[in-house]
């Protein structure tokens, strides 16, 4: 009997309605006796109080299972569910309509009864009084015509301080009925770099030290930001450096604003190594170096020489191969001989070859992306359809397809919105499931043989359903409207929208990924985490790069690479100045960038003219291995895993790890990768020794092959001082092998700079 009574009370129905009605009667009496305030909206007044107090955060009651027996929707994405759990789940427990001050909701928040979170609000605070007034009014649910916020505004949008300073900001919510409300006391705030700029709970913005940062305000489902620039006091003179193109104009304009001085241009010798590695993934050969430096000007900066070099490198097949390796990681190209995701080796090979051919031929990226998204038919005969087979555990999951498409082609991580509205971006659960609906009709079946998959679309498939209320979500573009997919392949509809030159999400994502490759950092970093709370370090630059790539260059990536490599920004030296030594995001100097695992492996072997034996592949270098060299039975998998090659288990760029480790150092020092390249008979070391018995000439040759430059006088003297000068060739070769070993283990070799 007691169980039955509890079940009836907990279920919203006549009894719960009776308690609410009695409460409303009491609230009417309270109002006649001098109630505190006008009508309180649960969605617009109460839920924001929970968010301001952190009550519905992931570390508190907003956790998936709640906390201490009470659960709220994370950041208030489900106000109807929150209302039920507060008022109706346990009638009379959390809300006391007869004596509002004794409501457990208030007692806990004020710390008057044991509460894991301690005191959240003081009784005299506006937040406590809002909750109290709502309960006094009968804890009413909002009527259907309650205005909803449509957008949020943080003003001013940009602040500039000299030295330091502070300014009060306004946070204005705009509602569906045309009204406006200052919600500065209800918003939640954060800053991208508190050391540069901060914002407190009253929306007071402070500039703390020179630099650029962003501050953000979140209210309801909206997050908005403002840029804060703090410039150093005193005189500043920008150096006389001539912009080479529009990239320099936008970068230098930003540097002038921040009073950051750019470094000098790098030498031709430095440029040759840098750009050859970046475009082809190879070291410049001694012959290439001699031809390049032998032109007029020697090692001085000559723009025409650099232009000719860049244009030559961009036409090489090795350029397309390098980008095929990068995109092969982002598209997870691997076979199911490895655990987890993958496809048959034949299909994976066809997929990788197709991608390489596209990139070597310079096929525009809108065409490639469209082919991947609409891939249909046999994964043997139409390799692009493998986009729908390279999935975790091979499972065809519409939500995962939508997430991957958004992350790879738009740079958006929408995963958060699967369970709740994104806490720091504009994407809601409605956006997530509406975008998923483009992929709910994707189907697969076996082809004529067991290894073959045939991808097709069921045009009668139901759209995705919202997990909160089980309503069907019509297919809709991210940041756009509902799509017309009637009697159409929804994938073609979303692909047409995605690669449209006017789609800023697509074009900015591609431009940012290309920029990241040449600078070791995206204008938005990471490149696949584009969100309001992770803004571009130079918005004008990213916008122009994306516009030119789409509108002027028709998504020909090589044309944008051409512009980047010929910019003075790309050609700046790594040597810093006092004003730019701390700069990490404005590209005032070149960054030290560790080589990718496959590129490093190839460069070790190229430097010594050693060809390793690689099984299960016809590739002549690691970059060209279709599923990467680090996994399965392929040659020297330890090297690739140690140096952070992507496992291709997800589309995240974070899988490629470029940070140095002790294991890497130990392997370079004593591992077999370097040892085999040096000890192999007939390699470059032996060839140079055969041509000359002069140790100094061989050492100069090693410096050129490995570091791309001649040794300095000091280096030559130090190295030659260790020469045993033995007539025994074995002793002399061991000595010269040690010189090669030292050069291969130097930071100058391991990093691009």
Secondary structure, DSSP 8 states (H G I E B T S, - for coil): -HHHHHHHHHSSSHHHHHHHHHHHHHHHHHHHTT-SSS---IIIIIHHHHHHTTTTSTTTTTSTT-BTTB---GGGS-HHHHHIIIIITTTTTS--SSSGGG-HHHHHHTTSS--TT---S-TTSHHHHHHHHHHHTT-----TT---EEEEEEESSEEEEES-EEEE-EEEEEETTS-EEE-TTT-EEEES-TTTEEE-TT-EEEE-SSEEEEEEEEETTEEEEEEEEEE-SS----------SHHHHHHHHHHHHHT-----B--HHHHHHHHHHHHHSS---HHHHHHHHHSTTTTS--HHHHHHHHHHHHTSHHHHHHHHHHHHHHTT--BTTSSSS-B-HHHHHHHHHHHHHHHHTT--HHHHHHHHHT--EETTT-GGGGGGT--GGG---HHHHHHHHHHHHH----GGGGTS--TTSS--HHHHHHHHGGGTTEEEEE-SSTT-EEEEE-TT----B-TTT--B---B-TTS-B---TTS-HHHHHHHHHT-TT-HHHHHHHHHHHHHHHHSS-SSSSTT--BTTB--SSHHHHHHHHHIIIIISTT-HHHHHHHHHTSTTTTB-S---TTTTT-SSS-SS---EE--HHHHHHHHHHHTT-----TT---SSGGG-TT-SSSTTSTTHHHHHHTT----SSS-GGGS-----HHHHHHHHHSHHHHHHHHSTTSHHHHHHHH---HHHHHHHHHHHHHSS---HHHHHHHHTT----S-HHHHHHHHHHHHHHHHTSHHHHEE-
